[in-house]
Amino acid sequence: MADSAGHAVVTGGSSGIGLAVVGRLLGRGLGVTVVDTQPMRARPGSAREAVLQEFLVDVTDEKAMREALDEAAARAGTAPNLLVTSHGIRGGFVPALDLDLAVCRRVLDVHATGTLVAARSLVRCMERAPGGPPPGGSIVTVSSTTAYGGWANQADYGVAKAAVRQLTQNLAVEWAPRGIRVNSVAPGHTLTPMVQEMIDQGYDVSPTEARTPLGRLCTPDEMAAAIEFLLMDASFSTGVCMPVDGGWTAVGK
Ligand SMILES: NC(=O)c1ccc[n+]([C@@H]2O[C@H](COP(=O)([O-])OP(=O)(O)OC[C@H]3O[C@@H](n4cnc5c(N)ncnc54)[C@H](O)[C@@H]3O)[C@@H](O)[C@H]2O)c1
């Protein structure tokens, strides 16, 4: 990885949006470290072992996260300075009165605490780099359109995603003096394995498509393009949560 243009960590990089991000970042010549609880669903064919590392780690396990990033930095010969937190699980999608608190706590933990753990694991790993922290630190978190306004059946997931959005702003302010930008995307429905599973279980996406001004779902690569922009190119943006939703949040009624 010493010959690559940088080193990025992607949590949830084994599937869906995260996997599409991995493909784009490899395409920009970055080394990429994937952290996920499951193996990669697909591996970009041309990626050499040295530029694509994979760690099976639960992002809420801070000790394991820190060890994984330290090992990734050592193997790559360069500490990561970029992070995309695209890990995530579905909520219970039931009324608040019926929500199992064990499910609720896990959803909050994975999305909110897991994003914090990943972000500060990156910063600590950068700080321990032998030559000092690599410059140009940048983090993109993944919130959701459910973080905007009130939604039924979202007392777990929607609250967790609002927490991710708020955390992004807080970290942006706290870490700007370190030269680290922290931004977020708020995806609308994106056709990933997570959403495909919901469709397979009978979830009807046609009302969503009808309410979306652009009239369709997002593709994982379209979402990854927005994430890549915030991560790599939006050099004067920090603390932003950018809806990538075909106009969903722009609709006034
Ligand atoms: N697909 C959508 O419509 C949509 C909309 C809004 C927000 N999001 C968010 O986008 C992100 C990516 O979702 P996706 O649609 O690509 O789903 P996905 O299920 O395809 O990918 C999520 C990945 O996260 C991993 N993961 C789950 N829990 C983890 C943990 N504790 N530690 C490490 N990895 C873990 C999974 O193994 C999986 O590989 C999630 O945060 C999701 O909530 C998705």
The ligand as an ORCA input file, in Angstrom:
! r2SCAN-3c Opt
* xyz 0 1
  N     -30.208      0.964      1.696
  C     -30.935      2.018      2.084
  O     -32.007      2.307      1.540
  C     -30.453      2.890      3.208
  C     -31.160      4.066      3.481
  C     -30.708      4.889      4.510
  C     -29.586      4.545      5.228
  N     -28.931      3.370      4.959
  C     -27.755      3.041      5.738
  O     -26.673      2.814      4.871
  C     -25.725      1.957      5.511
  C     -25.397      0.804      4.573
  O     -26.575      0.035      4.411
  P     -26.797     -0.945      3.167
  O     -28.131     -0.636      2.639
  O     -25.613     -0.921      2.285
  O     -26.939     -2.331      3.959
  P     -26.176     -3.734      3.810
  O     -26.902     -4.632      4.753
  O     -26.065     -4.125      2.392
  O     -24.714     -3.410      4.375
  C     -24.498     -3.137      5.733
  C     -23.223     -3.842      6.156
  O     -22.972     -3.497      7.534
  C     -22.480     -4.653      8.181
  N     -22.673     -4.544      9.621
  C     -23.842     -4.610     10.302
  N     -23.623     -4.502     11.618
  C     -22.277     -4.362     11.779
  C     -21.449     -4.210     12.904
  N     -21.958     -4.184     14.153
  N     -20.119     -4.101     12.719
  C     -19.580     -4.133     11.469
  N     -20.338     -4.279     10.351
  C     -21.664     -4.393     10.512
  C     -23.264     -5.793      7.556
  O     -22.622     -7.046      7.767
  C     -23.301     -5.369      6.097
  O     -22.211     -5.906      5.370
  C     -26.378      1.532      6.827
  O     -25.942      2.365      7.870
  C     -27.854      1.780      6.579
  O     -28.573      1.966      7.784
  C     -29.335      2.541      3.955
*
